[in-house]
Amino acid sequence: MNELYELTTKQKKSRRRRSIAIALVLVSLVVLFYVATIIKFGPAILARPL
């Protein structure tokens, strides 16, 4: 039922490209949310007392 099989080189390359694309999208979203937060709160958020 649960047979294991080896991926072809083409499938491995395709999977790697897809993984890299997903990682880039996630990093882009993190940067976008960070920038949006800084813009929303303004530069005063960086000057607050800790």
N, CA, C and O of each residue as an XYZ file, in Angstrom:
200
protein
N       0.813     -1.196      0.000
C       0.000      0.000      0.000
C       0.856      1.259      0.000
O       0.694      2.136     -0.849
N       1.752      1.335      0.945
C       2.566      2.538      1.098
C       3.930      2.308      0.460
O       4.923      2.077      1.150
N       3.961      2.377     -0.863
C       5.196      2.109     -1.585
C       6.031      3.378     -1.686
O       5.515      4.464     -1.950
N       7.323      3.216     -1.471
C       8.238      4.333     -1.627
C       8.858      4.257     -3.012
O       9.139      3.169     -3.514
N       9.070      5.409     -3.625
C       9.690      5.434     -4.933
C      10.612      6.635     -5.018
O      10.423      7.634     -4.324
N      11.596      6.524     -5.865
C      12.606      7.565     -6.034
C      12.113      8.601     -7.039
O      11.571      8.254     -8.088
N      12.307      9.868     -6.707
C      11.933     10.939     -7.625
C      12.970     11.052     -8.732
O      14.156     10.798     -8.523
N      12.506     11.433     -9.900
C      13.436     11.659    -10.999
C      14.156     12.983    -10.784
O      13.739     13.793     -9.957
N      15.221     13.200    -11.517
C      15.978     14.448    -11.405
C      15.094     15.644    -11.746
O      15.169     16.690    -11.101
N      14.265     15.479    -12.754
C      13.365     16.563    -13.156
C      12.377     16.901    -12.030
O      12.091     18.073    -11.783
N      11.865     15.880    -11.355
C      10.925     16.099    -10.256
C      11.620     16.766     -9.070
O      11.044     17.633     -8.413
N      12.865     16.354     -8.799
C      13.616     16.965     -7.701
C      13.878     18.443     -7.974
O      13.737     19.274     -7.077
N      14.256     18.773     -9.203
C      14.508     20.169     -9.556
C      13.229     20.989     -9.460
O      13.243     22.129     -8.995
N      12.124     20.399     -9.905
C      10.841     21.090     -9.850
C      10.426     21.349     -8.405
O       9.938     22.430     -8.074
N      10.623     20.354     -7.553
C      10.274     20.491     -6.137
C      11.142     21.558     -5.479
O      10.653     22.358     -4.681
N      12.430     21.567     -5.817
C      13.345     22.556     -5.238
C      12.954     23.972     -5.670
O      12.933     24.893     -4.853
N      12.648     24.135     -6.951
C      12.233     25.468     -7.436
C      10.956     25.930     -6.743
O      10.830     27.096     -6.369
N      10.025     25.021     -6.576
C       8.766     25.361     -5.907
C       9.010     25.737     -4.452
O       8.400     26.678     -3.944
N       9.888     25.016     -3.785
C      10.207     25.323     -2.393
C      10.872     26.693     -2.266
O      10.562     27.457     -1.352
N      11.778     26.997     -3.178
C      12.438     28.303     -3.162
C      11.421     29.414     -3.417
O      11.468     30.461     -2.770
N      10.508     29.191     -4.353
C       9.479     30.191     -4.653
C       8.588     30.435     -3.433
O       8.263     31.582     -3.125
N       8.197     29.379     -2.746
C       7.361     29.525     -1.545
C       8.123     30.275     -0.462
O       7.554     31.132      0.214
N       9.405     29.960     -0.291
C      10.219     30.651      0.708
C      10.333     32.133      0.396
O      10.243     32.967      1.297
N      10.531     32.466     -0.875
C      10.632     33.878     -1.265
C       9.327     34.623     -1.015
O       9.340     35.773     -0.577
N       8.212     33.978     -1.289
C       6.907     34.599     -1.033
C       6.721     34.837      0.464
O       6.246     35.900      0.865
N       7.086     33.868      1.288
C       6.938     34.027      2.735
C       7.831     35.143      3.275
O       7.399     35.938      4.109
N       9.066     35.200      2.804
C       9.972     36.272      3.235
C       9.428     37.624      2.792
O       9.484     38.595      3.547
N       8.905     37.690      1.580
C       8.332     38.947      1.089
C       7.160     39.399      1.957
O       7.029     40.586      2.254
N       6.315     38.464      2.361
C       5.181     38.810      3.217
C       5.640     39.309      4.581
O       5.070     40.259      5.118
N       6.659     38.681      5.141
C       7.190     39.129      6.430
C       7.708     40.553      6.312
O       7.418     41.395      7.162
N       8.472     40.826      5.264
C       9.006     42.178      5.058
C       7.872     43.170      4.845
O       7.900     44.273      5.390
N       6.881     42.787      4.062
C       5.734     43.667      3.812
C       4.997     43.999      5.109
O       4.662     45.159      5.347
N       4.742     42.996      5.949
C       4.053     43.249      7.220
C       4.903     44.106      8.149
O       4.373     44.964      8.855
N       6.200     43.885      8.156
C       7.092     44.685      9.003
C       7.060     46.151      8.564
O       6.921     47.051      9.392
N       7.188     46.379      7.268
C       7.176     47.750      6.747
C       5.810     48.398      6.996
O       5.738     49.566      7.376
N       4.740     47.648      6.786
C       3.406     48.199      7.024
C       3.223     48.573      8.493
O       2.584     49.581      8.794
N       3.767     47.787      9.398
C       3.664     48.089     10.826
C       4.430     49.358     11.162
O       3.930     50.208     11.898
N       5.634     49.493     10.629
C       6.433     50.690     10.886
C       5.727     51.923     10.320
O       5.705     52.976     10.958
N       5.155     51.791      9.134
C       4.438     52.930      8.533
C       3.200     53.269      9.361
O       2.902     54.443      9.581
N       2.482     52.248      9.818
C       1.254     52.489     10.581
C       1.537     53.196     11.906
O       0.840     54.145     12.265
N       2.557     52.736     12.632
C       2.872     53.329     13.925
C       3.780     54.535     13.812
O       3.899     55.306     14.765
N       4.409     54.713     12.694
C       5.271     55.865     12.477
C       6.645     55.665     13.085
O       6.902     54.661     13.749
N       7.516     56.615     12.856
C       8.884     56.494     13.354
C       8.978     56.588     14.880
O      10.011     56.244     15.453
N       7.927     57.045     15.535
C       7.951     57.173     16.991
C       8.076     55.810     17.677
O       8.514     55.734     18.825
N       7.701     54.749     16.992
C       7.801     53.421     17.614
C       9.243     53.053     17.895
O       9.516     52.267     18.802
N      10.175     53.613     17.126
C      11.589     53.305     17.323
C      12.202     54.142     18.460
O      13.266     53.800     18.976
N      11.528     55.241     18.849
C      12.056     56.141     19.866
C      11.406     55.919     21.233
O      11.582     56.735     22.138
N      10.675     54.851     21.387
C       9.987     54.619     22.665
C      10.963     54.091     23.722
O      11.949     53.438     23.379
N      10.698     54.365     24.996
C      11.574     53.846     26.037
C      11.387     52.351     26.206
O      10.278     51.829     26.098
N      12.481     51.681     26.470
C      12.406     50.229     26.672
C      12.240     49.969     28.104
O      12.153     48.812     28.515
